Amino acid sequence: MKDKNPLSPHIQIYNWHISSLISISHRITGIINIIIITLICFWVALLLLGNTNYELIQKFFETYFGKFVIVGIVWSFSFQILSEIRHIFWDLGFGFELKTSNITGLLVIFGSLVLTILIAGKNLFL
Amino acid sequence: MINATKKWIFLKISSAILVPLMVWFLFNLVSFYDKDYNEVLLFFTNQPTKFLFSLFIIFAYFYSALSISEVFEDYIEHEKLKNIANKLLYLFAIIIPLSTLLLLYKLSI
């Protein structure tokens, strides 16, 4: 056999349910997070250039769009953290039953929103 | 132990380390993101921030490289293209954190 590993079926053929939604979102937020972390690395590099250049970034984060970006980052990180904890429990052998899996999936979705409100809301809007 | 098993174990260990580091970074990010140059500089030059941030980016890139290579494994059929994508990914996951760490340790108030 030429190709040993069969490809995964593409996402269009699945019936959508909580587990598939969390699975694809976990992958997408994982890729988004590494892009965000790369931008944060550039942010650290910009600090070397001094105060004058840094004012642009500070002004950007003071705008509504800048705050929206931070809220997005908080949600994306929160989602990844909760989804990763769900994976750790699976790796330890817990939570495989369909009902439990659906409940933990919902906890990831709503938990990430609650975490975003708690973390970002307090610091950004109060 | 086969390579796929080793990769899975590395992925799980790095994710278990990364979760608390992400929580730590998230709480700090929302408290310093709009601060002025001197306050942000103070954050990144202070210990234990410098040490924790270094760990955060090392494990984030390590974990991401392993998990994105799984995505390549799942969706790229052409073997040669998959190898090139993986090599570029690993190169990216070494160069960016390494250069950031060098810059981070050059930073001073």
gemmi code that builds the backbone of each chain (N, CA, C; Angstrom):
import gemmi

chains = {
    "A": [
        ("MET", (0.860, -1.195, 0.000), (0.000, 0.000, 0.000), (0.901, 1.252, 0.000)),
        ("LYS", (0.608, 2.169, -0.928), (1.481, 3.330, -1.066), (1.360, 4.278, 0.141)),
        ("ASP", (0.121, 4.694, 0.421), (-0.094, 5.596, 1.560), (-0.590, 4.799, 2.759)),
        ("LYS", (0.232, 4.756, 3.816), (-0.130, 3.925, 4.971), (-1.250, 4.541, 5.794)),
        ("ASN", (-1.212, 5.870, 5.962), (-2.216, 6.511, 6.808), (-3.388, 7.028, 5.982)),
        ("PRO", (-4.600, 6.544, 6.277), (-5.746, 7.125, 5.570), (-6.001, 8.536, 6.083)),
        ("LEU", (-6.514, 9.416, 5.222), (-6.820, 10.780, 5.670), (-8.080, 10.768, 6.522)),
        ("SER", (-8.196, 11.784, 7.396), (-9.434, 11.927, 8.173), (-10.539, 12.377, 7.232)),
        ("PRO", (-11.768, 11.911, 7.482), (-12.867, 12.422, 6.659), (-12.992, 13.929, 6.880)),
        ("HIS", (-13.278, 14.675, 5.842), (-13.390, 16.127, 6.008), (-14.674, 16.485, 6.754)),
        ("ILE", (-14.663, 17.672, 7.367), (-15.714, 17.992, 8.344), (-17.115, 18.103, 7.745)),
        ("GLN", (-17.211, 18.313, 6.411), (-18.539, 18.487, 5.818), (-19.395, 17.222, 5.926)),
        ("ILE", (-18.756, 16.035, 6.041), (-19.570, 14.812, 5.992), (-20.175, 14.440, 7.354)),
        ("TYR", (-19.739, 15.120, 8.423), (-20.262, 14.778, 9.753), (-21.613, 15.435, 10.017)),
        ("ASN", (-22.445, 14.739, 10.807), (-23.612, 15.399, 11.385), (-23.107, 16.188, 12.580)),
        ("TRP", (-23.497, 17.463, 12.662), (-22.967, 18.288, 13.752), (-23.589, 17.909, 15.092)),
        ("HIS", (-22.730, 17.714, 16.081), (-23.187, 17.557, 17.459), (-22.121, 18.194, 18.351)),
        ("ILE", (-22.366, 18.212, 19.662), (-21.484, 18.980, 20.550), (-20.022, 18.544, 20.434)),
        ("SER", (-19.787, 17.218, 20.443), (-18.394, 16.741, 20.423), (-17.653, 17.172, 19.167)),
        ("SER", (-18.338, 17.107, 17.998), (-17.631, 17.508, 16.770), (-17.393, 19.012, 16.760)),
        ("LEU", (-18.362, 19.759, 17.304), (-18.204, 21.215, 17.371), (-17.005, 21.583, 18.252)),
        ("ILE", (-16.897, 20.910, 19.415), (-15.787, 21.197, 20.333), (-14.463, 20.768, 19.701)),
        ("SER", (-14.474, 19.611, 19.026), (-13.250, 19.099, 18.435), (-12.679, 20.050, 17.387)),
        ("ILE", (-13.542, 20.494, 16.461), (-13.039, 21.387, 15.401), (-12.685, 22.757, 15.994)),
        ("SER", (-13.485, 23.211, 16.993), (-13.179, 24.508, 17.619), (-11.861, 24.442, 18.388)),
        ("HIS", (-11.584, 23.262, 18.981), (-10.328, 23.082, 19.720), (-9.133, 23.260, 18.771)),
        ("ARG", (-9.250, 22.657, 17.579), (-8.165, 22.784, 16.601), (-8.033, 24.221, 16.093)),
        ("ILE", (-9.193, 24.844, 15.794), (-9.152, 26.220, 15.264), (-8.593, 27.189, 16.306)),
        ("THR", (-9.076, 27.086, 17.568), (-8.563, 28.004, 18.601), (-7.081, 27.726, 18.886)),
        ("GLY", (-6.660, 26.463, 18.733), (-5.237, 26.132, 18.921), (-4.374, 26.869, 17.920)),
        ("ILE", (-4.830, 26.897, 16.657), (-4.066, 27.604, 15.612), (-4.131, 29.118, 15.838)),
        ("ILE", (-5.334, 29.619, 16.196), (-5.470, 31.058, 16.474), (-4.551, 31.453, 17.640)),
        ("ASN", (-4.517, 30.606, 18.694), (-3.708, 30.938, 19.872), (-2.222, 31.035, 19.555)),
        ("ILE", (-1.733, 30.162, 18.670), (-0.293, 30.240, 18.375), (0.001, 31.487, 17.538)),
        ("ILE", (-0.984, 31.910, 16.724), (-0.806, 33.177, 15.980), (-0.781, 34.341, 16.988)),
        ("ILE", (-1.691, 34.289, 17.971), (-1.737, 35.338, 19.005), (-0.412, 35.371, 19.783)),
        ("ILE", (0.083, 34.189, 20.166), (1.334, 34.131, 20.943), (2.502, 34.663, 20.110)),
        ("THR", (2.465, 34.396, 18.796), (3.514, 34.939, 17.919), (3.439, 36.472, 17.904)),
        ("LEU", (2.224, 37.020, 17.848), (2.071, 38.484, 17.882), (2.547, 39.045, 19.224)),
        ("ILE", (2.302, 38.290, 20.306), (2.779, 38.727, 21.626), (4.315, 38.736, 21.649)),
        ("CYS", (4.930, 37.760, 20.971), (6.399, 37.731, 20.878), (6.906, 38.979, 20.143)),
        ("PHE", (6.204, 39.381, 19.071), (6.576, 40.612, 18.356), (6.385, 41.832, 19.254)),
        ("TRP", (5.355, 41.780, 20.096), (5.067, 42.858, 21.050), (6.261, 43.020, 21.998)),
        ("VAL", (6.770, 41.886, 22.492), (7.938, 41.917, 23.387), (9.145, 42.496, 22.638)),
        ("ALA", (9.294, 42.100, 21.356), (10.415, 42.603, 20.557), (10.311, 44.118, 20.369)),
        ("LEU", (9.079, 44.604, 20.216), (8.874, 46.045, 20.029), (9.317, 46.858, 21.245)),
        ("LEU", (9.270, 46.230, 22.418), (9.683, 46.931, 23.643), (11.140, 47.394, 23.548)),
        ("LEU", (11.950, 46.625, 22.782), (13.363, 46.977, 22.629), (13.545, 48.288, 21.860)),
        ("LEU", (12.537, 48.635, 21.029), (12.662, 49.831, 20.191), (12.387, 51.128, 20.953)),
        ("GLY", (11.850, 50.988, 22.167), (11.694, 52.179, 22.992), (10.278, 52.720, 23.056)),
        ("ASN", (10.140, 53.787, 23.808), (8.858, 54.362, 24.183), (8.060, 54.918, 22.993)),
        ("THR", (8.750, 55.600, 22.054), (8.060, 56.289, 20.961), (7.240, 55.313, 20.122)),
        ("ASN", (7.869, 54.204, 19.734), (7.162, 53.224, 18.914), (6.053, 52.529, 19.687)),
        ("TYR", (6.217, 52.435, 20.994), (5.264, 51.687, 21.798), (3.925, 52.408, 21.932)),
        ("GLU", (3.959, 53.759, 21.798), (2.718, 54.539, 21.972), (1.618, 54.105, 21.005)),
        ("LEU", (2.037, 53.692, 19.781), (1.061, 53.233, 18.779), (0.257, 52.038, 19.295)),
        ("ILE", (0.967, 51.085, 19.909), (0.308, 49.891, 20.445), (-0.627, 50.267, 21.586)),
        ("GLN", (-0.128, 51.147, 22.457), (-0.943, 51.570, 23.601), (-2.229, 52.241, 23.123)),
        ("LYS", (-2.097, 53.098, 22.079), (-3.280, 53.784, 21.539), (-4.251, 52.776, 20.930)),
        ("PHE", (-3.692, 51.750, 20.248), (-4.546, 50.725, 19.634), (-5.377, 50.006, 20.702)),
        ("PHE", (-4.745, 49.629, 21.804), (-5.460, 48.893, 22.848), (-6.460, 49.756, 23.610)),
        ("GLU", (-6.326, 51.093, 23.483), (-7.296, 51.975, 24.138), (-8.581, 52.113, 23.320)),
        ("THR", (-8.531, 51.706, 22.025), (-9.734, 51.818, 21.182), (-10.691, 50.659, 21.494)),
        ("TYR", (-11.959, 50.790, 21.024), (-12.926, 49.706, 21.219), (-12.482, 48.448, 20.492)),
        ("PHE", (-11.898, 48.632, 19.284), (-11.447, 47.460, 18.531), (-10.315, 46.746, 19.281)),
        ("GLY", (-9.427, 47.535, 19.888), (-8.327, 46.967, 20.673), (-8.861, 46.141, 21.841)),
        ("LYS", (-9.897, 46.685, 22.498), (-10.499, 45.953, 23.626), (-11.208, 44.695, 23.126)),
        ("PHE", (-11.842, 44.798, 21.947), (-12.502, 43.638, 21.349), (-11.478, 42.530, 21.068)),
        ("VAL", (-10.300, 42.938, 20.581), (-9.221, 41.965, 20.320), (-8.830, 41.252, 21.616)),
        ("ILE", (-8.688, 42.027, 22.704), (-8.319, 41.424, 23.994), (-9.415, 40.457, 24.473)),
        ("VAL", (-10.689, 40.850, 24.307), (-11.802, 39.949, 24.696), (-11.722, 38.661, 23.870)),
        ("GLY", (-11.441, 38.799, 22.579), (-11.298, 37.631, 21.699), (-10.171, 36.723, 22.157)),
        ("ILE", (-9.043, 37.327, 22.538), (-7.897, 36.545, 23.021), (-8.283, 35.788, 24.295)),
        ("VAL", (-8.974, 36.488, 25.220), (-9.374, 35.862, 26.487), (-10.306, 34.679, 26.214)),
        ("TRP", (-11.269, 34.846, 25.274), (-12.192, 33.739, 24.975), (-11.435, 32.560, 24.349)),
        ("SER", (-10.569, 32.871, 23.375), (-9.852, 31.807, 22.668), (-8.956, 31.001, 23.634)),
        ("PHE", (-8.261, 31.713, 24.530), (-7.418, 31.046, 25.529), (-8.292, 30.247, 26.511)),
        ("SER", (-9.411, 30.857, 26.954), (-10.282, 30.178, 27.926), (-10.843, 28.894, 27.337)),
        ("PHE", (-11.273, 28.973, 26.077), (-11.821, 27.793, 25.402), (-10.772, 26.685, 25.351)),
        ("GLN", (-9.548, 27.065, 24.962), (-8.464, 26.085, 24.833), (-8.131, 25.459, 26.195)),
        ("ILE", (-8.109, 26.281, 27.246), (-7.790, 25.787, 28.591), (-8.840, 24.747, 29.028)),
        ("LEU", (-10.135, 25.106, 28.905), (-11.199, 24.193, 29.352), (-11.250, 22.927, 28.496)),
        ("SER", (-11.070, 23.092, 27.193), (-11.089, 21.934, 26.302), (-9.899, 21.007, 26.582)),
        ("GLU", (-8.770, 21.616, 26.917), (-7.557, 20.834, 27.236), (-7.765, 20.056, 28.542)),
        ("ILE", (-8.424, 20.687, 29.528), (-8.728, 19.997, 30.797), (-9.654, 18.804, 30.518)),
        ("ARG", (-10.647, 19.013, 29.597), (-11.550, 17.915, 29.208), (-10.750, 16.760, 28.599)),
        ("HIS", (-9.763, 17.084, 27.757), (-8.906, 16.058, 27.149), (-8.083, 15.315, 28.199)),
        ("ILE", (-7.590, 16.072, 29.209), (-6.781, 15.443, 30.266), (-7.632, 14.413, 31.022)),
        ("PHE", (-8.903, 14.772, 31.316), (-9.800, 13.809, 31.986), (-10.038, 12.582, 31.117)),
        ("TRP", (-10.200, 12.771, 29.819), (-10.361, 11.631, 28.905), (-9.127, 10.732, 28.951)),
        ("ASP", (-7.936, 11.397, 28.964), (-6.681, 10.621, 28.981), (-6.537, 9.812, 30.270)),
        ("LEU", (-7.180, 10.313, 31.346), (-7.139, 9.572, 32.612), (-8.245, 8.514, 32.679)),
        ("GLY", (-9.056, 8.447, 31.644), (-10.086, 7.406, 31.543), (-11.470, 7.812, 32.018)),
        ("PHE", (-11.688, 9.121, 32.217), (-13.013, 9.592, 32.685), (-13.756, 10.349, 31.581)),
        ("GLY", (-15.095, 10.266, 31.635), (-15.939, 11.130, 30.807), (-16.216, 10.665, 29.392)),
        ("PHE", (-16.096, 9.365, 29.142), (-16.331, 8.872, 27.785), (-17.803, 8.612, 27.464)),
        ("GLU", (-18.656, 8.461, 28.503), (-20.070, 8.165, 28.248), (-20.672, 9.330, 27.451)),
        ("LEU", (-21.596, 8.988, 26.552), (-22.157, 10.003, 25.649), (-22.745, 11.193, 26.409)),
        ("LYS", (-23.519, 10.861, 27.491), (-24.171, 11.931, 28.251), (-23.112, 12.841, 28.913)),
        ("THR", (-22.106, 12.198, 29.549), (-21.043, 12.966, 30.228), (-20.278, 13.811, 29.215)),
        ("SER", (-20.000, 13.198, 28.046), (-19.254, 13.903, 27.009), (-20.026, 15.135, 26.520)),
        ("ASN", (-21.349, 14.993, 26.370), (-22.163, 16.140, 25.952), (-22.181, 17.232, 27.023)),
        ("ILE", (-22.287, 16.794, 28.298), (-22.310, 17.782, 29.399), (-20.980, 18.532, 29.473)),
        ("THR", (-19.858, 17.781, 29.395), (-18.552, 18.463, 29.488), (-18.323, 19.364, 28.263)),
        ("GLY", (-18.869, 18.940, 27.106), (-18.781, 19.783, 25.909), (-19.495, 21.109, 26.125)),
        ("LEU", (-20.701, 21.026, 26.698), (-21.462, 22.256, 26.983), (-20.739, 23.111, 28.024)),
        ("LEU", (-20.118, 22.416, 29.017), (-19.350, 23.150, 30.043), (-18.198, 23.936, 29.412)),
        ("VAL", (-17.557, 23.330, 28.398), (-16.453, 24.031, 27.710), (-16.984, 25.282, 27.019)),
        ("ILE", (-18.119, 25.130, 26.302), (-18.669, 26.280, 25.552), (-19.100, 27.395, 26.510)),
        ("PHE", (-19.970, 27.046, 27.476), (-20.495, 28.084, 28.365), (-19.446, 28.534, 29.392)),
        ("GLY", (-18.600, 27.596, 29.819), (-17.529, 27.943, 30.758), (-16.571, 28.958, 30.161)),
        ("SER", (-16.252, 28.800, 28.870), (-15.317, 29.743, 28.238), (-15.943, 31.139, 28.161)),
        ("LEU", (-17.264, 31.178, 27.944), (-17.938, 32.483, 27.893), (-17.965, 33.126, 29.284)),
        ("VAL", (-18.255, 32.301, 30.310), (-18.294, 32.822, 31.687), (-16.904, 33.318, 32.108)),
        ("LEU", (-15.870, 32.509, 31.789), (-14.495, 32.912, 32.123), (-14.122, 34.230, 31.443)),
        ("THR", (-14.553, 34.359, 30.171), (-14.255, 35.590, 29.427), (-14.895, 36.796, 30.109)),
        ("ILE", (-16.155, 36.618, 30.521), (-16.847, 37.737, 31.194), (-16.151, 38.061, 32.514)),
        ("LEU", (-15.784, 37.004, 33.272), (-15.158, 37.231, 34.588), (-13.771, 37.870, 34.452)),
        ("ILE", (-12.954, 37.338, 33.529), (-11.572, 37.836, 33.418), (-11.519, 39.178, 32.685)),
        ("ALA", (-12.132, 39.212, 31.490), (-12.031, 40.429, 30.678), (-12.954, 41.522, 31.204)),
        ("GLY", (-14.172, 41.136, 31.607), (-15.145, 42.126, 32.049), (-14.636, 42.967, 33.196)),
        ("LYS", (-14.029, 42.317, 34.172), (-13.548, 43.018, 35.373), (-12.433, 44.008, 35.020)),
        ("ASN", (-11.515, 43.577, 34.169), (-10.355, 44.413, 33.873), (-10.580, 45.424, 32.757)),
        ("LEU", (-11.487, 45.101, 31.830), (-11.641, 45.961, 30.663), (-12.741, 46.998, 30.812)),
        ("PHE", (-13.807, 46.629, 31.530), (-14.968, 47.506, 31.505), (-15.369, 48.063, 32.872)),
        ("LEU", (-14.738, 47.597, 33.966), (-15.120, 48.128, 35.279), (-14.086, 49.129, 35.790)),
    ],
    "B": [
        ("MET", (9.048, 1.612, 22.246), (7.933, 2.564, 22.103), (7.978, 3.216, 20.709)),
        ("ILE", (6.847, 3.170, 20.009), (6.854, 3.753, 18.663), (6.786, 5.283, 18.730)),
        ("ASN", (7.179, 5.938, 17.609), (7.256, 7.400, 17.592), (5.923, 8.081, 17.887)),
        ("ALA", (4.821, 7.492, 17.361), (3.501, 8.109, 17.579), (3.151, 8.124, 19.071)),
        ("THR", (3.555, 7.055, 19.803), (3.280, 6.992, 21.247), (4.094, 8.057, 21.981)),
        ("LYS", (5.380, 8.174, 21.587), (6.246, 9.198, 22.216), (5.645, 10.590, 21.989)),
        ("LYS", (5.198, 10.819, 20.749), (4.629, 12.126, 20.388), (3.383, 12.407, 21.235)),
        ("TRP", (2.540, 11.374, 21.408), (1.318, 11.528, 22.201), (1.670, 11.861, 23.661)),
        ("ILE", (2.676, 11.165, 24.218), (3.071, 11.415, 25.613), (3.611, 12.842, 25.771)),
        ("PHE", (4.471, 13.270, 24.820), (4.998, 14.647, 24.863), (3.861, 15.671, 24.778)),
        ("LEU", (2.892, 15.363, 23.912), (1.750, 16.271, 23.735), (0.960, 16.412, 25.042)),
        ("LYS", (0.752, 15.299, 25.728), (-0.040, 15.313, 26.961), (0.714, 16.003, 28.105)),
        ("ILE", (2.028, 15.712, 28.212), (2.816, 16.357, 29.278), (2.861, 17.868, 29.045)),
        ("SER", (3.111, 18.268, 27.776), (3.211, 19.705, 27.506), (1.868, 20.402, 27.725)),
        ("SER", (0.752, 19.720, 27.413), (-0.550, 20.372, 27.627), (-0.839, 20.537, 29.119)),
        ("ALA", (-0.442, 19.535, 29.932), (-0.669, 19.631, 31.382), (0.162, 20.777, 31.982)),
        ("ILE", (1.351, 21.025, 31.426), (2.188, 22.134, 31.919), (1.650, 23.467, 31.403)),
        ("LEU", (1.163, 23.444, 30.155), (0.725, 24.688, 29.507), (-0.544, 25.284, 30.124)),
        ("VAL", (-1.472, 24.437, 30.576), (-2.752, 24.946, 31.100), (-2.549, 25.976, 32.238)),
        ("PRO", (-1.800, 25.662, 33.312), (-1.628, 26.692, 34.360), (-0.849, 27.918, 33.877)),
        ("LEU", (0.095, 27.710, 32.928), (0.841, 28.860, 32.405), (-0.069, 29.782, 31.586)),
        ("MET", (-1.024, 29.190, 30.844), (-1.980, 29.999, 30.079), (-2.873, 30.798, 31.018)),
        ("VAL", (-3.312, 30.160, 32.112), (-4.161, 30.860, 33.088), (-3.389, 32.040, 33.669)),
        ("TRP", (-2.136, 31.785, 34.056), (-1.283, 32.847, 34.618), (-1.132, 33.994, 33.631)),
        ("PHE", (-0.838, 33.667, 32.353), (-0.593, 34.718, 31.366), (-1.865, 35.517, 31.085)),
        ("LEU", (-2.996, 34.810, 31.001), (-4.274, 35.462, 30.706), (-4.626, 36.513, 31.761)),
        ("PHE", (-4.484, 36.147, 33.037), (-4.793, 37.092, 34.121), (-3.864, 38.302, 34.074)),
        ("ASN", (-2.602, 38.075, 33.714), (-1.656, 39.187, 33.629), (-1.904, 40.052, 32.403)),
        ("LEU", (-2.226, 39.393, 31.272), (-2.457, 40.131, 30.022), (-3.554, 41.182, 30.177)),
        ("VAL", (-4.675, 40.791, 30.793), (-5.772, 41.751, 30.922), (-5.446, 42.881, 31.907)),
        ("SER", (-4.445, 42.652, 32.751), (-4.111, 43.729, 33.694), (-3.028, 44.669, 33.155)),
        ("PHE", (-2.243, 44.247, 32.126), (-1.182, 45.159, 31.663), (-1.298, 45.593, 30.208)),
        ("TYR", (-2.265, 45.038, 29.442), (-2.287, 45.255, 27.989), (-2.356, 46.734, 27.588)),
        ("ASP", (-3.048, 47.582, 28.393), (-3.202, 48.990, 27.995), (-2.333, 49.940, 28.818)),
        ("LYS", (-1.391, 49.350, 29.556), (-0.519, 50.191, 30.383), (0.562, 50.855, 29.513)),
        ("ASP", (1.218, 51.877, 30.085), (2.230, 52.566, 29.274), (3.520, 51.737, 29.183)),
        ("TYR", (4.436, 52.227, 28.355), (5.673, 51.521, 28.028), (6.422, 51.043, 29.282)),
        ("ASN", (6.588, 51.966, 30.241), (7.396, 51.628, 31.420), (6.779, 50.504, 32.263)),
        ("GLU", (5.450, 50.534, 32.372), (4.776, 49.481, 33.169), (4.854, 48.115, 32.490)),
        ("VAL", (4.685, 48.116, 31.138), (4.771, 46.845, 30.395), (6.206, 46.322, 30.444)),
        ("LEU", (7.166, 47.253, 30.306), (8.582, 46.870, 30.372), (8.907, 46.272, 31.749)),
        ("LEU", (8.363, 46.920, 32.791), (8.573, 46.440, 34.156), (8.015, 45.028, 34.321)),
        ("PHE", (6.834, 44.785, 33.706), (6.225, 43.455, 33.795), (7.144, 42.397, 33.193)),
        ("PHE", (7.654, 42.665, 31.973), (8.444, 41.646, 31.288), (9.871, 41.497, 31.832)),
        ("THR", (10.380, 42.534, 32.529), (11.751, 42.442, 33.014), (11.843, 41.915, 34.453)),
        ("ASN", (10.694, 41.897, 35.129), (10.691, 41.411, 36.517), (10.746, 39.888, 36.587)),
        ("GLN", (11.330, 39.378, 37.665), (11.194, 37.953, 37.966), (10.051, 37.810, 38.981)),
        ("PRO", (9.221, 36.792, 38.970), (9.360, 35.571, 38.171), (8.721, 35.638, 36.788)),
        ("THR", (8.212, 36.863, 36.394), (7.539, 36.979, 35.103), (8.411, 36.476, 33.952)),
        ("LYS", (9.675, 36.930, 33.952), (10.592, 36.577, 32.873), (10.694, 35.058, 32.735)),
        ("PHE", (10.859, 34.383, 33.870), (11.005, 32.925, 33.882), (9.707, 32.247, 33.433)),
        ("LEU", (8.558, 32.707, 33.986), (7.274, 32.082, 33.648), (6.898, 32.336, 32.191)),
        ("PHE", (7.178, 33.557, 31.703), (6.869, 33.865, 30.306), (7.745, 33.019, 29.369)),
        ("SER", (9.006, 32.822, 29.759), (9.898, 31.967, 28.956), (9.321, 30.555, 28.868)),
        ("LEU", (8.924, 30.001, 30.023), (8.323, 28.666, 30.041), (7.057, 28.625, 29.187)),
        ("PHE", (6.249, 29.691, 29.324), (4.981, 29.758, 28.584), (5.221, 29.666, 27.080)),
        ("ILE", (6.133, 30.472, 26.553), (6.301, 30.433, 25.091), (7.000, 29.145, 24.633)),
        ("ILE", (7.924, 28.620, 25.434), (8.588, 27.358, 25.050), (7.541, 26.237, 24.939)),
        ("PHE", (6.714, 26.091, 25.980), (5.723, 25.009, 25.970), (4.597, 25.275, 24.963)),
        ("ALA", (4.240, 26.554, 24.769), (3.173, 26.865, 23.803), (3.608, 26.458, 22.390)),
        ("TYR", (4.852, 26.789, 22.018), (5.317, 26.436, 20.669), (5.546, 24.933, 20.535)),
        ("PHE", (6.056, 24.323, 21.593), (6.290, 22.873, 21.572), (4.959, 22.141, 21.378)),
        ("TYR", (3.974, 22.511, 22.196), (2.651, 21.882, 22.132), (1.983, 22.158, 20.784)),
        ("SER", (2.064, 23.411, 20.321), (1.410, 23.769, 19.060), (2.033, 23.040, 17.879)),
        ("ALA", (3.364, 22.949, 17.882), (4.027, 22.259, 16.764), (3.557, 20.806, 16.696)),
        ("LEU", (3.493, 20.146, 17.862), (3.049, 18.746, 17.877), (1.590, 18.614, 17.444)),
        ("SER", (0.727, 19.517, 17.953), (-0.695, 19.365, 17.609), (-0.987, 19.791, 16.174)),
        ("ILE", (-0.287, 20.810, 15.651), (-0.530, 21.197, 14.251), (0.003, 20.121, 13.301)),
        ("SER", (1.080, 19.449, 13.703), (1.585, 18.357, 12.842), (0.560, 17.214, 12.778)),
        ("GLU", (-0.249, 17.053, 13.850), (-1.343, 16.069, 13.812), (-2.398, 16.471, 12.781)),
        ("VAL", (-2.653, 17.790, 12.696), (-3.615, 18.287, 11.700), (-3.078, 17.999, 10.286)),
        ("PHE", (-1.769, 18.232, 10.089), (-1.149, 17.924, 8.779), (-1.315, 16.429, 8.470)),
        ("GLU", (-1.077, 15.609, 9.507), (-1.178, 14.149, 9.343), (-2.595, 13.750, 8.892)),
        ("ASP", (-3.586, 14.461, 9.445), (-4.981, 14.134, 9.147), (-5.439, 14.610, 7.770)),
        ("TYR", (-4.895, 15.751, 7.333), (-5.495, 16.370, 6.145), (-4.583, 16.535, 4.936)),
        ("ILE", (-3.262, 16.311, 5.073), (-2.398, 16.439, 3.893), (-2.073, 15.042, 3.373)),
        ("GLU", (-2.484, 14.780, 2.158), (-2.326, 13.442, 1.591), (-0.918, 13.230, 1.031)),
        ("HIS", (-0.423, 14.269, 0.323), (0.860, 14.163, -0.375), (2.012, 14.106, 0.637)),
        ("GLU", (2.753, 12.990, 0.611), (3.804, 12.746, 1.614), (4.887, 13.822, 1.617)),
        ("LYS", (5.324, 14.224, 0.404), (6.403, 15.206, 0.287), (5.958, 16.568, 0.841)),
        ("LEU", (4.737, 16.938, 0.483), (4.175, 18.217, 0.936), (4.032, 18.222, 2.466)),
        ("LYS", (3.614, 17.071, 3.010), (3.454, 16.939, 4.462), (4.802, 17.099, 5.175)),
        ("ASN", (5.855, 16.497, 4.597), (7.190, 16.615, 5.193), (7.689, 18.055, 5.182)),
        ("ILE", (7.457, 18.751, 4.044), (7.884, 20.158, 3.945), (7.118, 21.004, 4.977)),
        ("ALA", (5.791, 20.780, 5.061), (4.959, 21.541, 6.010), (5.436, 21.299, 7.440)),
        ("ASN", (5.751, 20.035, 7.771), (6.220, 19.715, 9.124), (7.570, 20.365, 9.423)),
        ("LYS", (8.478, 20.339, 8.435), (9.801, 20.947, 8.659), (9.689, 22.450, 8.867)),
        ("LEU", (8.847, 23.102, 8.048), (8.642, 24.549, 8.201), (8.036, 24.861, 9.568)),
        ("LEU", (7.087, 24.015, 9.979), (6.425, 24.193, 11.275), (7.427, 24.088, 12.428)),
        ("TYR", (8.276, 23.061, 12.390), (9.252, 22.863, 13.470), (10.293, 23.988, 13.489)),
        ("LEU", (10.666, 24.453, 12.281), (11.621, 25.567, 12.184), (11.026, 26.823, 12.829)),
        ("PHE", (9.771, 27.095, 12.488), (9.025, 28.235, 13.041), (8.928, 28.117, 14.566)),
        ("ALA", (8.658, 26.892, 15.050), (8.484, 26.658, 16.489), (9.800, 26.727, 17.262)),
        ("ILE", (10.931, 26.729, 16.546), (12.226, 26.889, 17.219), (12.672, 28.351, 17.143)),
        ("ILE", (12.576, 28.936, 15.916), (13.114, 30.287, 15.705), (12.368, 31.352, 16.507)),
        ("ILE", (11.027, 31.348, 16.453), (10.264, 32.429, 17.120), (10.494, 32.436, 18.644)),
        ("PRO", (10.299, 31.291, 19.355), (10.529, 31.381, 20.817), (11.978, 31.666, 21.177)),
        ("LEU", (12.911, 31.096, 20.398), (14.341, 31.314, 20.703), (14.708, 32.788, 20.557)),
        ("SER", (14.279, 33.417, 19.446), (14.622, 34.830, 19.256), (13.893, 35.703, 20.283)),
        ("THR", (12.658, 35.318, 20.652), (11.942, 36.100, 21.677), (12.661, 36.004, 23.020)),
        ("LEU", (13.148, 34.801, 23.349), (13.862, 34.637, 24.625), (15.139, 35.480, 24.640)),
        ("LEU", (15.848, 35.490, 23.504), (17.073, 36.299, 23.433), (16.752, 37.774, 23.642)),
        ("LEU", (15.677, 38.244, 22.976), (15.271, 39.647, 23.120), (14.794, 39.933, 24.545)),
        ("LEU", (14.051, 38.990, 25.100), (13.506, 39.156, 26.454), (14.633, 39.333, 27.472)),
        ("TYR", (15.696, 38.545, 27.324), (16.797, 38.633, 28.288), (17.712, 39.834, 28.016)),
        ("LYS", (17.495, 40.502, 26.834), (18.226, 41.742, 26.552), (17.508, 42.944, 27.150)),
        ("LEU", (16.204, 42.761, 27.385), (15.393, 43.872, 27.906), (15.809, 44.244, 29.322)),
        ("SER", (15.946, 45.533, 29.532), (16.181, 45.986, 30.912), (15.565, 47.358, 31.078)),
        ("ILE", (15.342, 47.716, 32.318), (14.697, 49.021, 32.576), (15.719, 50.140, 32.434)),
    ],
}
model = gemmi.Model(1)
for chain_id, residues in chains.items():
    chain = gemmi.Chain(chain_id)
    for i, (resn, *xyz) in enumerate(residues, 1):
        res = gemmi.Residue()
        res.name, res.seqid = resn, gemmi.SeqId(i, " ")
        for name, pos in zip(("N", "CA", "C"), xyz):
            atom = gemmi.Atom()
            atom.name, atom.element = name, gemmi.Element(name[0])
            atom.pos, atom.b_iso = gemmi.Position(*pos), 0.0
            res.add_atom(atom)
        chain.add_residue(res)
    model.add_chain(chain)
structure = gemmi.Structure()
structure.add_model(model)
structure.setup_entities()
